[in-house]
Amino acid sequence: MILPYQFETTNDLLASRAGLLSIAELMNSLGLSDHIDSCFPQPGSNRI
């Protein structure tokens, strides 16, 4: 699979969220969000 991202080397400090890209792509490839949506109910209002 070819990702639509390009990585380059840099001397800049990386943010703490830099590794989330690979986790997000893994979740997308597994269809995890669809599975989670089917297992949990949609959020609703807590007003009566």
N, C-alpha and C positions, 0 to 999 in steps of 0.2 A: 504494500500500500504506500502510495506517495502522498505525503502530507503537504498542504498548501502553505507551509512555513519554511523559512530559510533561517539557519542558525549561522551566526558569525562570531568570531572571537573578539573580545573587547577587554579593555583594562578597567572598565567601569564596574562598580559594585553591583551585584545582582540583588534583586529584591527577594524577599523570603517566599514570594509566590511564584517564582520562576519555574519550579518543578510541577506546578499544577497543569501545565499544558499537556504533558504526557499522560497524566491521570485523566484529564478531560477527554482526550482522544481515545483512551482505553474504554472509558465509560460509553462514549458514542459508538465505538465499534462493537461493544457487547449489547447495545440496545438497553442499557441499564435504566435510563430515564423512563422508557416506555414500560418496563417491568415494574418499576416503583410506582408509576402512575396507576397501573392496573391493580396493585396490591393495597394502596391507600386511598381512602375516599377524598374527594375534592374538598378543599376548605370551604366552610360556609360561615355565615354570620352567627355570632353568639347572642344576637338580640332576639327577644321573644316577640 
